[in-house]
Amino acid sequence: MSNTIHELKTAIRDVPDFPKKGIIFKDITTLLKDGQLFRKAIDELTAPFVGKGITKVVGVESRGFIFAAAVAYKLGAGLVIVRKPGKLPHRTHTETYDLEYGKDTLEIHVDALTQDDKVLVIDDLLATGGTTQAVTKMIKHFNAKVEAIAFLIELAFLSGREKLKGYSITSLITY
């Protein structure tokens, strides 16, 4: 593990029993509040994709927006946001997916992507992979190409990569 990744990992606070008993929440606000660490996180997330022709960065609600916006800026790419239902003002394409106990739905504007787009998906955390899998399905709906998927954190013990086979995945910090 590089010094930078170690610094980033050390800055993330564990919050036990949040949002419910038995879960250890990885609180990134402690990293975000440090300007130098936040910059390092964005630099590390961006580095593998410089010069790869990324045209759009898709950020996933809500913490994914923080990282996706900064990475899109650094890459000179457009930013596309994926949100929960009823949050986007224009017509949307919807994807419903299974959770451990129920279903969830995400939306993207119908004019957000084209078949010519080379897309980088960014989120703060890879857990079970269901949300990101739904996002990749949305991108395929537009016939755009998912070039890669990147996360600040991956909870490897939840095997989220299994749902994302065939995609190039980058995670800065793995637990």
C-alpha positions in Angstrom: 0.0 0.0 0.0 1.4 3.4 -1.0 1.9 6.2 1.5 -0.9 8.1 -0.1 -3.4 5.3 0.1 -2.3 4.6 3.7 -3.0 8.3 4.5 -6.4 8.2 2.9 -7.3 4.9 4.7 -6.2 6.3 8.0 -8.4 9.4 7.6 -11.6 7.4 7.2 -13.5 7.1 10.5 -15.3 3.9 11.5 -18.8 4.5 13.0 -20.1 1.4 14.7 -23.8 0.5 14.5 -24.7 3.1 11.8 -27.1 3.2 10.1 -28.2 0.1 12.0 -26.8 -2.3 14.7 -24.0 -4.5 13.4 -22.8 -2.3 10.6 -19.5 -0.4 10.7 -20.0 2.7 8.6 -17.0 4.1 6.7 -17.3 7.8 7.3 -15.5 9.7 4.6 -16.3 13.2 5.9 -13.1 13.0 7.9 -11.2 12.7 4.7 -13.2 15.3 2.8 -12.6 18.0 5.4 -8.9 17.8 4.8 -8.2 19.7 1.6 -4.8 18.0 1.0 -6.2 14.5 1.5 -9.3 15.2 -0.6 -6.9 16.4 -3.4 -4.8 13.3 -3.1 -8.0 11.1 -3.3 -9.1 12.9 -6.5 -5.6 12.7 -8.0 -5.4 8.9 -7.2 -9.0 8.3 -8.6 -8.2 10.3 -11.8 -4.7 9.0 -12.6 -5.6 5.7 -14.2 -8.0 7.4 -16.7 -5.9 10.3 -18.0 -5.6 10.0 -21.7 -8.1 7.2 -22.0 -10.7 9.3 -23.9 -13.3 9.4 -21.2 -16.1 11.6 -22.4 -18.5 11.3 -19.5 -18.1 10.6 -15.8 -21.2 9.1 -14.2 -21.6 9.9 -10.5 -23.9 7.8 -8.3 -26.1 9.4 -5.6 -25.1 10.9 -3.4 -21.5 10.7 -2.2 -20.4 9.5 -5.6 -21.3 13.0 -6.9 -18.5 14.5 -4.7 -15.8 12.4 -6.4 -17.3 12.2 -9.9 -17.5 16.0 -10.3 -13.9 16.5 -9.4 -12.7 13.6 -11.6 -14.8 14.8 -14.5 -13.3 18.3 -14.1 -9.7 16.9 -14.1 -10.4 14.7 -17.1 -12.2 17.5 -19.1 -15.2 15.2 -19.3 -18.9 15.8 -18.9 -20.6 14.9 -15.6 -23.8 12.8 -15.6 -25.6 12.1 -12.3 -27.7 9.1 -11.4 -30.3 9.8 -8.8 -33.1 8.3 -6.8 -36.6 8.6 -8.3 -38.2 12.1 -8.5 -34.9 14.1 -8.1 -34.2 14.8 -11.8 -36.2 17.5 -13.5 -36.4 16.2 -17.0 -37.6 12.9 -18.5 -35.7 9.9 -17.2 -34.7 6.3 -17.9 -35.3 4.2 -14.8 -33.6 1.0 -13.6 -35.0 -1.0 -10.7 -32.8 -3.5 -9.0 -32.8 -6.0 -6.1 -31.5 -5.2 -2.6 -30.9 -7.8 0.1 -34.4 -7.0 1.5 -36.5 -5.4 -1.3 -35.9 -3.3 -4.4 -34.5 0.2 -5.2 -34.7 2.4 -8.2 -32.3 4.8 -9.9 -32.9 7.4 -12.7 -30.8 9.1 -15.3 -31.9 11.8 -17.8 -33.0 10.3 -21.2 -30.5 12.7 -22.9 -27.6 12.1 -20.6 -25.5 9.8 -22.7 -25.0 8.8 -26.4 -23.7 5.7 -28.1 -20.4 7.6 -28.7 -19.7 8.1 -25.0 -16.9 6.4 -23.2 -18.0 6.4 -19.6 -16.2 6.2 -16.2 -18.5 5.3 -13.3 -17.5 6.7 -10.0 -19.0 6.0 -6.5 -17.6 6.3 -3.0 -18.1 2.7 -2.0 -18.4 -0.7 -3.5 -20.4 -3.0 -1.2 -22.6 -5.7 -2.7 -22.4 -4.2 -6.2 -26.2 -4.0 -6.8 -26.3 -0.2 -7.3 -23.3 -0.2 -9.7 -24.7 -3.1 -11.6 -27.9 -1.1 -12.1 -25.9 1.9 -13.3 -24.0 -0.2 -15.9 -27.4 -1.4 -17.2 -28.5 2.2 -17.5 -25.4 3.0 -19.5 -25.9 0.0 -21.8 -29.4 1.3 -22.5 -27.8 4.3 -24.3 -25.3 1.9 -26.1 -22.5 3.9 -24.4 -19.4 2.1 -23.4 -18.4 1.6 -19.7 -14.7 2.1 -19.9 -14.1 1.6 -16.2 -15.6 1.8 -12.7 -13.8 3.5 -9.8 -14.4 3.6 -6.0 -12.8 5.3 -3.1 -13.6 2.3 -0.9 -14.3 -1.4 -1.5 -15.7 -3.7 1.1 -14.2 -6.8 -0.5 -15.8 -9.2 2.0 -19.2 -8.3 0.5 -18.1 -9.6 -3.0 -19.5 -6.7 -5.0 -17.0 -7.4 -7.8 -18.9 -10.6 -8.6 -21.8 -8.6 -9.9 -19.5 -6.4 -12.1 -17.5 -9.1 -13.9 -16.2 -8.0 -17.2 -15.6 -4.4 -16.1 -12.3 -2.8 -15.2 -12.6 -1.8 -11.5 -10.3 0.4 -9.5 -10.7 0.8 -5.7 -8.3 3.0 -3.8 -8.9 1.5 -0.4 -10.0 -2.1 0.3 -11.3 -3.4 3.6 
